[in-house]
Amino acid sequence: MKILVVGGAGYIGSVCAELLLDEGHGVTIFDNLSEGHRRAIDPRAEFIEGDLQDRQSLEKGLAKQRPDAVMHFAASALVGESMQNPSKYFRNNIANGLNLLDAMINVGVGKIVFSSTCAIFGPPERVPIDETMPTRPINPYGESKLAFEKILRWYGGIHALKFISLRYFNAAGASKKFGEDHRVETHLIPSVLKVALGQKPNVEIFGTDYETPDGTCIRDYIHIIDLARAHILALNAAKSDYYNLGTGGGASVREVIDSCRKITGRKIDIVEKARRPGDPPRLIASSEKIKRELGWKPQFQSLDAIVESAWNWHQKFPHGYED
């Protein structure tokens, strides 16, 4: 197949593009490099430097490439920032996404795999979280992703656009080529590894009095390669649908730090701080639906395996792609 990977210079998009190319698909990456990195673009892919705000450039690229499907990763994705600047999130994640959908309809591209998030659910009534749970986002980031899911449903009904929306939990780890390098790093594993690399004095734990075995929050970590494979399976889905993506397990903040200590062999100091508002004690996914319907089988269930792959990449790129 020919796939246009929008946001393919970012963390998840770069690994998805790599696996698509490994499997023999043709890949074109469309990215404005505001969050992504030129060095994260697989050299086997074609690259269009463009912005979803520029509808004309987008439609021109789609018309030239005529892809069989689009994978859409381009979004603003910091929960805290969304609470301070909701306009940015509604513009980037909804308005710019509409430009993409309208361009696809005009050019005749009929399939999209959308990068969604567990943030659409808000604090869960129960765990693990399955697709039947009510969606009650508590920040503009989650609200923007949920709004786009609803738009996809309407475009599916009116324009016969086929879509798959994949709701991630905590993407982590790296392939041998591509890893996690955010200009503003908020994710736990790379933040801990920066301490191991001597780039930060300590890692902060926000809240140690949750109702969990060790008092710290529990999250469901999914290896980036397993995540990418789910996207490739989604290309062949028979009908439009929504799927949660995690491993169904979970690791606490302290367990992640302990794993990083074990894998790196380095001293990692911690500083305990008060809880952050809006952090649920547990977020764990049920991925039974995608396993049952699309045959997805995660290969990296071990937290240590996820951390090891991330550590290998960070040692290779200690200051990220800009090194």
C-alpha positions in Angstrom: 0.0 0.0 0.0 0.9 3.7 -0.3 0.6 5.5 3.0 0.8 9.1 3.9 2.1 9.5 7.4 1.1 12.9 8.8 3.4 13.7 11.7 5.9 11.1 10.6 8.9 12.9 12.0 7.6 12.6 15.5 8.1 9.8 18.1 5.2 7.4 17.2 5.0 8.4 13.5 8.7 7.8 12.8 8.5 4.2 14.2 5.3 3.5 12.3 6.9 4.8 9.1 9.9 2.5 9.7 7.8 -0.6 10.2 5.6 0.2 7.2 8.8 0.5 5.0 10.2 -2.7 6.5 7.0 -4.5 5.3 7.3 -3.1 1.8 4.8 -0.3 1.8 5.4 3.0 0.1 5.6 5.8 2.6 5.4 9.6 2.3 5.9 11.7 5.4 4.1 15.0 5.8 5.4 17.1 8.7 6.1 20.7 9.6 9.0 19.8 11.9 7.6 22.0 14.7 7.7 19.0 17.1 9.2 16.3 14.9 12.9 16.0 13.8 14.4 15.8 10.3 16.8 13.0 11.6 13.7 11.0 12.6 12.6 10.7 9.0 13.4 7.3 7.6 15.6 7.9 4.5 13.6 5.4 2.5 10.5 7.5 2.8 9.5 10.5 0.6 9.2 13.7 2.7 6.9 16.7 2.2 7.6 19.6 4.6 4.2 21.1 5.1 1.6 22.3 7.6 -1.9 21.1 8.0 -2.9 24.8 8.3 -2.0 25.1 4.6 -4.9 23.3 3.0 -3.6 24.0 -0.6 -0.2 22.5 0.1 -1.8 19.5 1.8 -4.2 18.8 -1.0 -1.5 19.2 -3.6 0.6 16.6 -1.7 -2.3 14.2 -1.5 -3.1 14.6 -5.2 0.5 13.9 -6.2 1.0 10.9 -3.9 -2.5 9.3 -4.2 -2.1 7.2 -1.1 -4.3 4.3 -0.2 -4.6 5.5 3.3 -3.5 8.2 5.8 -2.0 7.8 9.3 -2.6 10.9 11.3 -0.2 11.6 14.2 0.1 15.4 13.9 -1.2 17.0 17.1 -0.4 19.0 20.2 -0.3 16.5 23.0 0.7 18.1 26.4 -2.1 18.0 28.9 -0.8 20.8 31.1 -0.2 23.1 28.2 -3.8 22.4 27.0 -5.1 23.8 30.3 -3.1 27.0 29.7 -3.7 27.4 26.0 -6.8 25.6 24.9 -7.0 27.6 21.6 -3.8 25.9 20.4 -5.3 22.5 21.0 -8.6 23.1 19.4 -7.0 24.7 16.4 -4.2 22.1 15.9 -6.2 19.0 16.8 -9.6 19.9 15.4 -9.4 22.7 12.8 -6.2 21.4 11.2 -7.5 17.9 11.3 -10.6 19.0 9.4 -8.3 20.4 6.7 -6.8 16.9 6.4 -10.2 15.2 6.2 -11.5 17.7 3.6 -8.4 17.3 1.5 -8.8 13.5 1.6 -12.4 13.7 0.6 -11.6 16.1 -2.3 -8.7 13.9 -3.6 -10.6 10.6 -3.1 -8.5 9.1 -0.3 -11.0 6.9 1.7 -9.2 5.6 4.7 -7.5 7.1 7.8 -5.9 5.6 11.0 -6.1 8.2 13.7 -3.8 8.6 16.7 -6.2 9.1 19.6 -5.6 8.9 23.4 -6.9 7.5 26.7 -7.3 11.1 27.8 -10.8 11.0 26.1 -12.0 8.9 29.1 -11.1 11.1 32.0 -10.8 9.5 35.4 -12.2 6.0 34.9 -15.0 4.4 36.9 -13.1 1.1 36.8 -10.0 -0.5 35.3 -9.1 -2.0 33.0 -10.7 0.6 30.6 -12.5 -0.8 27.7 -14.2 0.8 24.7 -17.6 0.8 26.4 -16.5 3.2 29.1 -18.1 6.7 29.1 -15.9 9.5 27.6 -15.5 12.4 30.0 -12.3 14.2 29.3 -11.1 16.7 31.9 -8.7 18.7 29.8 -8.8 20.4 26.4 -6.3 17.9 25.0 -8.6 15.0 25.7 -11.6 17.0 24.6 -10.0 17.9 21.2 -9.2 14.2 20.5 -12.7 13.1 21.4 -14.2 15.9 19.2 -12.1 14.6 16.3 -13.3 11.1 16.9 -16.9 12.3 16.6 -16.1 14.2 13.4 -14.7 11.0 12.0 -17.9 9.2 12.7 -19.9 11.9 10.9 -17.5 11.9 7.9 -17.8 8.1 7.8 -21.6 8.3 7.6 -21.7 11.2 5.2 -18.6 10.7 3.0 -18.1 6.9 3.4 -14.7 7.6 5.0 -13.3 4.5 6.6 -11.5 5.2 9.9 -9.9 3.4 12.8 -9.2 5.4 16.0 -6.5 4.0 18.3 -6.7 5.2 21.9 -3.2 4.9 23.3 -2.2 4.6 26.9 1.5 5.3 27.6 3.7 4.8 24.5 7.3 4.0 25.5 10.5 2.4 24.4 12.3 2.7 21.0 13.2 0.8 17.9 16.9 0.5 17.0 16.7 3.6 14.8 14.1 5.9 16.3 13.2 6.9 19.8 11.6 9.5 22.1 12.9 13.0 21.8 10.4 15.7 22.8 11.4 19.4 22.9 9.4 19.6 26.2 9.8 16.2 27.9 6.9 15.2 30.2 7.0 11.4 29.8 8.3 9.4 32.7 10.7 6.9 31.2 12.8 9.4 29.2 12.8 11.8 32.1 14.2 9.1 34.4 16.8 8.2 31.8 18.0 11.8 31.6 18.9 11.4 35.3 20.8 8.2 34.5 22.6 10.1 31.7 23.6 12.9 34.2 21.5 15.5 32.4 19.1 16.0 35.3 19.9 15.9 39.1 16.8 13.9 40.0 13.4 12.6 39.0 10.2 14.0 40.6 7.5 11.8 41.9 4.2 13.6 42.1 2.1 12.0 44.9 3.1 9.1 47.1 -0.1 8.6 49.0 -2.4 7.1 46.3 -4.3 3.9 47.0 -1.9 1.7 45.1 0.6 -0.8 46.5 3.5 1.6 46.8 1.5 4.9 46.9 2.4 6.1 43.4 0.3 6.2 40.3 0.1 3.2 38.1 0.1 3.5 34.3 -0.1 1.0 31.3 3.1 1.2 29.3 3.0 -0.1 25.7 6.1 -0.6 23.6 6.3 1.7 20.5 6.9 -1.2 18.2 3.7 -3.0 19.4 1.9 0.3 18.9 3.2 0.6 15.4 2.1 -2.9 14.6 -1.4 -2.1 15.7 -1.5 0.8 13.2 -0.4 -1.5 10.4 -3.1 -4.0 11.3 -5.7 -1.2 11.4 -5.0 -0.5 7.7 -6.8 -3.8 6.8 -9.7 -3.4 9.2 -13.0 -4.4 7.6 -15.0 -1.5 9.2 -14.6 1.7 11.0 -14.1 1.4 14.7 -12.4 2.5 17.9 -9.8 0.5 19.8 -8.0 0.9 23.1 -4.3 0.1 23.1 -2.2 -0.9 26.2 -0.8 -4.1 27.6 -3.5 -4.6 30.2 -0.9 -4.6 33.0 0.5 -1.6 34.7 3.6 -0.2 36.5 3.8 2.3 39.2 6.1 5.3 39.1 8.4 3.7 41.6 8.5 0.5 39.6 9.5 2.4 36.5 12.3 4.1 38.4 13.5 0.8 39.8 13.5 -0.8 36.3 15.6 2.2 35.0 18.0 1.7 37.9 18.4 -2.0 37.1 18.7 -1.6 33.3 21.1 1.4 33.4 23.1 0.4 36.5 23.2 4.1 37.4 22.2 6.0 40.5 18.8 7.7 40.1 17.8 10.2 42.8 14.2 11.0 43.4 12.4 14.0 44.9 8.9 13.4 46.3 6.3 16.1 45.7 2.6 16.7 46.2 0.0 15.2 43.9 -0.7 16.9 40.6 -4.4 17.8 40.1 -6.3 15.4 37.8 -3.9 12.4 38.1 -6.0 9.2 38.5 -4.4 6.5 40.7 -4.6 3.9 38.0 -5.0 4.0 34.2 -4.9 0.5 32.6 -6.3 -0.5 29.2 -8.3 -3.5 28.1 -7.0 -4.3 24.6 -9.2 -7.4 24.3 -11.2 -5.9 21.4 -8.3 -5.2 19.1 -6.7 -8.6 19.9 -10.0 -10.3 19.1 -11.0 -8.4 16.0 -7.7 -7.4 14.4 -5.4 -10.1 15.8 -3.1 -7.8 17.6 -0.5 -9.5 19.8 1.9 -7.3 21.8 5.4 -8.8 21.9 6.9 -6.6 24.6 4.9 -7.2 27.8 7.9 -6.7 30.1 8.6 -3.2 31.6 12.3 -4.1 31.6 12.2 -4.8 27.9 10.6 -1.4 27.2 13.1 0.4 29.4 16.0 -1.4 27.9 15.1 -0.5 24.3 14.7 3.2 25.4 18.0 3.1 27.2 19.8 1.7 24.2 18.5 4.5 22.0 19.2 7.3 24.5 22.8 6.0 24.9 23.1 6.3 21.1 21.5 9.7 21.0 22.2 11.2 24.5 21.0 14.6 23.5 18.3 13.5 21.1 18.2 14.0 17.4 19.7 17.5 17.7 23.0 16.2 19.1 
